[in-house]
Amino acid sequence: MSGINDKLRNLPKTDEIIQREELASEIAGSSREIVLEAVRGAVDELRQSILAGEDAEIEMESILQAVKSRIRRLERRNLRRVINGTGIILHTNLGRARLNPRIAAAIAEAAENFSNLEYDLDRGQRGSRHQHISALAARITGAEDAMVVNNNAAAVALCLSALAQDREVVVSRGELVEIGGAFRVPEIMEQSGAFLKEVGTTNKTKLSDYENAIGENTGALLKVHTSNYRIIGFTEEAALSDMAELGHRRGLPVLYDMGSGLLLNLREYGVDEPTVQEGLAAGADVVMFSGDKLLGGPQAGIVVGKKEYIERMKKHPMARMVRSDKLTLAGLEETFRIYLDREKAMKEIPVLEMISADRKELKEKALRLLALIEGRMGGCRAELVEECSQIGGGSAPMLDLPTFALAFSPEVMTVDQLEKRLRDHEIPIIARISRDRLLLDVRTIGEKEFSVIAKAMLAIFPQI
């Protein structure tokens, strides 16, 4: 016990550590609070090791290294850039849509300056934040009007609250989906003040089911696009166009929660998802979709459709609760402007560019990454392999996109250990593991990120 007490008494004081010349550069670039926290944390960790009876030596050099490591960790942002090597284009955990630099620049400009967010420059008086998006989104989609809220769940809740509060909304049982984070469409709908009226069965819902459910208290018909799963086999669903004809005949608005928000037909690339324009052409009165999925913009909920219904939503009290900020609106406006030219959108919207990437180009891209590390690593084999990418983000769940990846087979550590080492890199590299190999899919990796990956791999596996 006396040995433990002696070690505890010999622990260096906080001021003694801070005054060390070896810490001068770290202290100069950090706040005093962070330095103090790092020093106290390093000393306390050593103290706990001594109390636990571990063979802990009090060495100033190791203490200083621990302090430096803690300072770097405390200075690091929680929300950080990562490299997406998973091949999942719209990876919800990694922030979904990657933005075009033009979009990012528009967001930065809005952040750094005052703006006419709610000021009408022509009239010199208060304006509406909706004016920046409404006409542009309506022009591109063919709708009468449009508005933006903070996400698609909010769009659905606002729509139902404004158009069907205290009334029944008829929806198919087969479309009561659960979205990310265990949030369920029925629960979101119920928060709006509308009453859910389920019709049909899990696998079959006919137009007659909707018609038979319409009563005196019916407020709307709702169709939900099942973008994150598919029911196959003995199935049937009512076409949106038939639902629209029924709703209009009975004087009811037909609402379409399509989720993914595709604006361009991508069927030539195997993406069999409906477009917003197709939903409107089929007769939907209101279409709701996300901004950060197939649209390729910032997170938002976008509502397009008949002007009379959109105006009711804009004036509803909930609209203020779920309104978008200036940064989202700036990014979304620039996103829509890119869509004014279809060919430009296919090249400049990263989501669309990744989906439409040519197989030959992907192979050449993978070979360029391989050339940076091949023959320069020790204790790890790297090879080019054919794999499959996914769109992700609850879109096109049955679609596999042929791709190329680098497969790493480490010999001096496990694949799980390699995955963690890459995840712990200064710029975290997120990979996937398949058949005891670590895979980096080049479809979701930018050319500018190759040097980061090469540096990380060569640091982990220096050539012997």
N, C-alpha and C positions, 0 to 999 in steps of 0.2 A: 504493500500500500504506500510505503514511503517513497518508492520509485515513481509511482503515479503522481503523488503530490509534488515531488521534485520537478517532474516534467511539466506539470500544470503551472508551477511557479516560474518556470523558464520560458513560458510562452511569451513572445514579444508583445509589447504594448502597441496600440493602434498608431500613436504618434511616431513611434520608432520605425514602423513599417512605412508610413506615409512619407517620412523624411528621406527614405532611401533614394539614392540617385537613379537607380535602375527603374524607378516608377515615374520619373520626371515627365517623360513624354506622354504617358497615359493620363497622369494627373492634369497636365496642361490641356488635354483635349476633352476632359470629362468634368461634369459637375462634382462639387465636393460631396454631395449626398450619395452619388453613385460610387465614388471612391470609398467613402466610409462604409457603405453597405458591402462592397466587395471585400474590403479588409476584414471587417467583422465576420463576414460569412466564412472566409478562408480560415481565420483563426478558430472560429467556433467548430468548423468541420474537423480541424485537427484536435481540438479539445475533446470532442465526442469520441474520436478514435482512441485517444488516451484513456478516457473513462471506460471505454469498452474493453480495455485490456489489450488492444491491438499493439503490434510492434511499430508504433509510430515515432519516427525520429523528427526532432525539431530542427529543420534545416532552413535557413533564411532563403536560400535560392529556390527551394521547392515552394515555400510560402509565397514568394514574389511571383512565381509562375502561376500559382493558383489565383492570386489576386488579379493578375493581368487577364487571365482567362475569364474570371468573373466580370471584370469591367467590360470586356468585349461582349459578353453574353447580355449584360444589363443594358448596354448601349444599343444592342440590336433591336430593330423594330419587331413587334409581334406579327404584324401583317407584312409578309415579305414576298419578294419575287422568288419563284421557283421555276425550274425547267421541267416541262411536262414530257416525259419520255414514255408515258403509258399507252399512247396511241388513241386515247379517248379524247375526242375533239372538244366536246362540251362537258368537261369533267367538273361536276358541281362542287366537289371538294377543293378544286384548284381554281375556282373563280369563273367557271363557264367561259363565255366568249372572250377571245383575245381581240383587242381593239386595234384598228388601223391607226397609225401614228397621227393621221389627220384628225381622227376622232379624239384621241388623247390630247392633241394640241388645242382643240376647241374647248375641252374640259378645263385644261390648264389656264387658258385665256379667261374663261369665266371665273375661275377661282382667284386669279391674281388681280382682277379689276372689278370696278363697279360695272353694272350692266343694266339694260332696260328690261329686267325680268318682269316687272309689272308696271311698266311705263310706256305709254304710247307716244313715240317720237313724232309722229305726224300731227297729233292733236295737242301734244304738250300737256297731257294729263294722265291720270291713273289708267293703266291698261290691265290686261289679263295675261297670266303666264301661259294660258292655253294657246294664245295667238302665235306662239313661236313654232308650234308643231301641227296644229289642227289642219291648216290649208295644205301643207306639204304632205302630211300623212294621207289626207283624203285624196290628193292628186295621184299619189303613187298607188293607192289601193283601189281607187274608184269609188270610195265611200262619199257620203254627203258631208260627214263631219268626223272629227276624231278628238280624243283627249288622252292624256297620259297620267298614270298614277305610279305608285312606287313598286308594285309588282303585280303579277297576273292574279294572284289570290285576292289582292285588294280590288282589282278590277271586277272580279266576279262578285265579291261581297257588295261593292258599291252599286253595281248594275242591278242586282237583285233587290237591294234596299231601296233604290230609287224607283224601280219599275214594278216591284211585286211585294212590297212590305205588307205583312199581315195577310198575304194571299198565298195560294198554292202555286208551286212551280213543278210542272210535270217533267220527270226525267227517268231515263231507263235505268233499271237496276244494274245492267251490264256496263254502265258508264260512271258508276260511283267510285272513282279512282282515289287512290292514296298517292300523294305527291311526296317529295323529299321531306325528311325530318319527321315522318309519321303524321303529317297533316293530311286530313281527309276532306275531300270535296263536300260530303254531306255536312260535316261539322262547320266548315267555312260558310256554307249556304245558310245553316241555321243561325249563325251569328248575324246574318243580314236582316233577320226579322221576317224572312219568307218561310213558308212551310213546304217542306219537301214531300212530294207525292210520287212515290216510286211505282213504275209500271213495268210489265214484262217480266222476264226471268234473266238469270245471269247470261245465258247464251242466246236467247231469242227475245227480241222486242219488235213488235209489228206496229205499223201506223195505226191500226185499229186500237191498240193499247192506249196510245196517246188520246185518240178521239173519245174513247169510252171514259177516260179519266177526267175530261173537261167538264167542269160544273160551274155553278154561279160564283164560286170563290177562286176560280183559276186566274192567276195573274200572268203567266207566261209559260212557254214551252222551252225547255233547255236541252241542247245537245252538247255532250262533252266528248271531244276527240280523245280517244284512248291512245295517246302518243307514247306512253311508257310501257305498254304491254299489248299483246294481241290475243284474242280468243279465236281459235281455229277449230274446224270440224263442223258439227251440226249447229250452225249459227244463222242468225238473221238480225238485221238492224234496219230501222227506217231511214231512208235517204233524207238528207237535209232538205232537198228540194221539195219532197213530199210533205215534210213537216212544215216547211214554210207555206206551202199552199193551204194546208190545214189551218195553221195559225192565222193566216190572213183572212181565210174564209170565216173563222170564228172570232175575228177581232182581237187576236192575242199576239203580242210580240214574240218572235222566235229568236232565242239567244244562243250563240255558238261559242263555247269555250274551247278554242282550238289549241291553246297552250304554246306550241312550238313556234308559231309565227313565221312561217316560210313565205317569202315574197316572190321567189323565182322558182319555176318548175325545174326540179332536179331529177326527174325520172330517168334521164339518160345516164345518170350516175348511180342508178339503183335506189334512189331515195323516193319511195312511194308515199310521200306526205302531201296532204292537200295544201294549197296556197290560200292566203287570206283573200285574194281576189276571187278564187273559186267559191269560197264560203259566201261571199257577198253576192256573187252571180247566182248562187243556188237559192237566194232569197232570204238569207239570214238578215234580221233587222239590226242586230248588234253582234260583232265579232270581237272576242277578247284574246290577246296573246302576249307572250313575254318578249322583252327587248333583248335579253342576253342569251337567247337560244339560237335558233336557226337564222334569226334576223341579223345576229352578229353585232349588236350594240351593247350599251350599258344596261344594267338591271332596271327594268321598268315593266309596268303593265300598260298595254296600249289597247285602247277601245276605239273601234271604228264602226260606222253604220249610219242609220237614219238620224237626221239632224234633230228631230223632235225628241228622240230618246237620249241622244248624247247631251242635249241642252238640259234635260231633266237631271242627268247625272252631274253635270257641271254645277248646277245650282243646289244640289243636295248637301246637307250639312256634313255628311261623311267625306265629301270630296276634299275638304280642308284637312281632314285627318290623314288622308292617304295621298296627298299631293306630292309631286316630285319637286326636287330642289333644282337650283339653277345649273348645277354640274351635270345632272342627268339630262336635263332638257338641252343643254349645249351639245352633249355627246350624241344624243338621239337625233337632234336636228342634222348634225354633220353625217350621221349614219344614213338618214333618209336622203340627203343630198347625193351621196355616193350612188344610191339606188336609182337616181334619175337616168343613169346610163347603165344598162344591163351588163354590157361587156366589162365596163369598169368595175361594177360591183363584184363580178365573178373573180376578178383579179385582186381587188383591193379590200374586200371583206375577208379577213383571215379565215373565218369559219367556212365560207364558200370555197376559198382557195384550197383549204386542206381537204375538203370533201371531194373536190374535182381534180385533185392532184393525179397526174398521169403515172401509171405503174412504172414505166421506163424511167421517168424523172426521179421517182422515189428510189429506185435501185441505184441510180447514179449518185443520188444524194447520200445514200447509205454508204456507198463505196468511198465517197470523199471523207466521211467521218472515220471509216475504218482505216483509211490511209494515214490519218493523223496519229494513230496509236499502234497500228500493226507492226510487230517486230520491235516495239519499244517498251513493252511491258514484260515484267518477270512474274511468273507464278499465276498467270491468268491467260486463258485462251479466248480469243474473240473471233467470231465468224459471222458472215452475212446469212440471214435466214428469211424465208418467206413467212409472213404472219398475217393477221387480220386486225384492222383497226375498227373502232366503233365510234358512232357519232356521239352517243351519250346524252346527258341532259334531258332524259325522258323522251328522246326523239328516235324514230326508226329503230325500235328495239330488236327487230329480227334481221337487221342488215349488218353484214360483215364486209368491210372494205379491204380488198387485198392490198397488202403493204409489204415493206421490207424493214427489218430491224437488225440491230447488232445483238448477238447473243453472247454473253460473257459467262465462262465456266471457270471460276476461281479454283486454284489448286492449294493455296496457302490459307484459305479461310472458307467458311460456308457461304452459300449464296445469300442467306439471311444477314450475315455479318456485312457482306458487301453492300447489300441494299441499305443497311443502316449507315454505313460509312458515306455513301452517296447522299443520303438524306441529311447527314450532319455536315455536309460540305458548306463552305461559306455561302455559295448560292446553291440551295438544296436541289438535288437532282432526283426526281421522282420516277421510279421505274416500276416494272411489273415482273413477277417471277412465274415462269412456266417450265414444267418438266426439269426442275432443278437447274435452271439457267436464268440469269438476269437479262431481261430484254429492254432495249431502248428503241422504241419505234420512231423512225425519223419523220413520220407524217406530222407529228405534233411538235417537232423540234425545229427551231429556226437555225439557219446557217450561221448566224452570228453567235449561236450558243455552242457550236462545235468546239471552239477553243476552250470553253469552260469545262466541257465534258472531258476533253483530252487532258487538260491540266489535272482534273480530279483523278482520272484513272491512272495517270502516270505517277501521281503522288502516292496513290494507294499501292500500286504495283511497279515500283522503280525497277528498271532493267538491272539484272544481276551481272 
